[in-house]
Amino acid sequence: MNIILQPWTWYISGPLIALVLFLFFYFGKSFGVSRNLETMCTIAGAGKISDYFKKDWKQRDWALTFLVGLIIGGFIAINYLSAEKSIDLNPKTVQELADLGFVNAGNSFVPSEIFSLENMLTFKGFSILLIAGVFIGFGTRYAGGCTSGHAITGLSSLQLPSLVAVIGFFIGGLLMTWVFFPLIFGSL
């Protein structure tokens, strides 16, 4: 039982991801989460506003089952299969985050300075989440898929657009980490 409660090393988790990906390919499906958001918008009636969402969502009902499985699996993993409720961050990273005002860095999976209800209801907190959501939504749509879809499915099937998208994700992540993050949170 102890092995289930510990983080799995790359040589266990990597082949398991490859097995799941192989099953997706075998059954003619593609891995990714962003398409599920499109499907939910279609179900909610977004086709009345935009022709883009005028699709038969029942052709993608399997993907909604996958999304529900991700949510349930995440809930089970964090509440029943995690020995620790904190993450093991490099002490230098913890100190740099503390300098930016993140006093509980490493004590939880999401920083309360951003995701607590108290901070989300401030102008700055709401603005950050809204702008980030718009950028993520636009980027996902512009790139034709999300990070997991491009990095796992696209790269494994040797798609050049996925390689370009993943390079863009990394550049964006580096810019956010080293340029924008200190500018936004330097005055928490």
C-alpha atoms as one frame of an Amber mdcrd trajectory, in Angstrom:
protein
   0.000   0.000   0.000   2.929   2.339   0.666   3.897   2.408  -3.039   0.478
   3.824  -3.970   0.857   6.708  -1.498   4.248   7.815  -2.872   4.919   9.786
  -6.064   5.692   7.397  -8.917   9.000   7.658 -10.695   9.214   8.404 -14.416
   9.905   4.804 -15.433   6.553   3.744 -13.924   4.347   6.716 -14.781   5.812
   7.249 -18.263   4.953   3.758 -19.577   1.490   4.034 -17.988   0.892   7.284
 -19.889   2.171   5.567 -23.052  -0.243   2.663 -22.471  -3.192   5.036 -22.099
  -2.082   6.911 -25.215  -1.786   3.652 -27.147  -5.350   2.755 -26.117  -6.552
   6.172 -27.314  -4.843   5.637 -30.682  -6.139   2.074 -30.935  -9.731   3.216
 -30.452  -9.292   6.198 -32.809  -9.481   8.888 -30.138  -7.141  11.746 -29.298
  -5.971  12.752 -25.841  -6.623  16.275 -24.678  -8.865  18.243 -22.370  -9.580
  21.455 -24.283 -11.935  19.723 -26.706 -14.086  18.802 -23.697 -14.571  22.478
 -22.885 -15.743  23.002 -26.462 -18.157  20.080 -26.066 -19.549  21.512 -22.811
 -20.111  24.872 -24.512 -21.952  23.058 -27.302 -24.154  21.254 -24.775 -24.844
  24.559 -22.982 -26.183  26.076 -26.205 -23.252  28.173 -27.410 -24.269  27.232
 -30.963 -26.987  29.882 -30.684 -24.273  32.526 -30.375 -21.519  31.124 -32.608
 -21.613  28.747 -35.567 -18.365  27.241 -34.306 -20.316  25.426 -31.583 -22.991
  24.036 -33.921 -21.828  20.432 -33.646 -23.259  17.119 -32.577 -21.829  16.789
 -29.069 -22.994  13.163 -28.834 -20.084  12.180 -31.093 -17.794  13.266 -28.253
 -19.684  11.877 -25.273 -16.754   9.519 -24.579 -14.563  12.584 -23.975 -16.934
  13.858 -21.299 -16.642  10.482 -19.575 -12.854  10.913 -19.741 -13.155  14.411
 -18.223 -15.377  13.155 -15.392 -12.812  10.384 -14.796 -10.042  12.983 -14.537
 -11.998  14.921 -11.925 -12.914  11.833  -9.898  -9.375  10.443 -10.209  -7.880
  13.736  -9.045 -10.244  13.850  -6.069  -9.384  10.277  -5.070  -5.653  10.875
  -5.549  -5.455  14.025  -3.425  -7.851  12.901  -0.682  -7.098   9.186  -0.355
  -3.825   8.358  -2.110  -1.592  11.249  -1.059   0.487  10.780   2.049   1.517
  14.433   1.941  -0.712  17.443   1.344   2.274  19.610   0.465   4.783  19.585
  -2.348   8.537  19.270  -2.010   9.846  22.507  -3.497  13.464  23.532  -3.721
  14.260  25.752  -0.686  15.514  28.505  -3.012  12.158  28.475  -4.852  10.302
  28.646  -1.533  12.405  31.651  -0.501  11.893  33.422  -3.849   8.123  32.864
  -3.609   8.129  34.095  -0.004   9.916  37.241  -1.179   7.004  37.788  -3.595
   4.467  37.382  -0.774   3.619  33.686  -1.072   4.119  32.781   2.576   2.695
  29.254   2.294   4.734  28.174  -0.745   5.068  24.399  -0.802   2.429  23.874
   1.887  -0.359  23.227  -0.611  -0.800  22.388  -4.271  -2.309  25.796  -5.086
  -1.251  29.071  -3.487  -3.895  30.552  -1.202  -2.600  34.007  -2.168  -4.277
  33.462  -5.550  -6.935  30.791  -5.112  -8.474  31.530  -1.720 -12.002  32.917
  -1.873 -10.839  36.015  -0.018  -8.173  36.811  -2.625 -10.316  35.845  -5.623
 -12.896  38.450  -4.594 -10.406  41.318  -4.666 -10.050  43.387  -7.822  -6.462
  42.217  -8.350  -7.250  38.551  -7.683 -10.323  38.533  -9.921  -8.451  40.404
 -12.674  -5.538  37.972 -12.598  -7.789  34.928 -12.891  -9.964  36.524 -15.587
  -7.037  37.654 -17.728  -5.238  34.327 -17.254  -8.399  32.461 -18.261  -8.805
  34.561 -21.403  -5.153  34.023 -22.365  -5.380  30.288 -21.750  -8.647  30.025
 -23.694  -7.321  32.094 -26.592  -4.004  30.237 -26.640  -5.681  26.859 -26.552
  -7.996  27.780 -29.404  -5.244  29.453 -31.428  -2.881  26.478 -30.965  -5.630
  24.009 -31.810  -5.377  22.194 -28.504  -4.123  22.242 -24.944  -0.704  21.510
 -23.505  -1.511  17.882 -22.707  -3.006  17.241 -26.142  -0.057  18.718 -28.028
   2.705  17.499 -25.720   1.425  13.949 -25.320  -0.658  13.103 -28.379   0.805
  15.521 -30.915   4.472  14.900 -30.178   4.038  11.130 -29.959   2.446  11.122
 -33.416   5.261  13.391 -34.743   3.052  16.355 -35.645   5.071  19.469 -36.473
   2.309  21.884 -35.323   2.411  20.216 -31.913   6.161  20.684 -31.699   5.740
  24.383 -32.530   2.934  24.679 -29.942   4.984  22.945 -27.220   7.962  25.211
 -27.908   5.561  28.162 -27.597   4.201  26.778 -24.295   7.729  26.557 -22.910
   8.641  30.063 -24.047   5.415  31.374 -22.504   6.123  29.524 -19.269   9.642
  30.929 -19.071   8.399  34.466 -19.757   5.691  34.117 -17.120   8.081  32.707
 -14.523  10.984  35.104 -15.020   9.325  38.305 -16.290   5.593  38.629 -15.657
   5.231  36.699 -12.383   7.627  39.013 -10.478   5.954  42.082 -12.022   2.425
  40.942 -11.109   3.106  39.547  -7.656   6.026  41.701  -6.583   3.586  43.957
  -4.735   1.243  41.406  -3.133
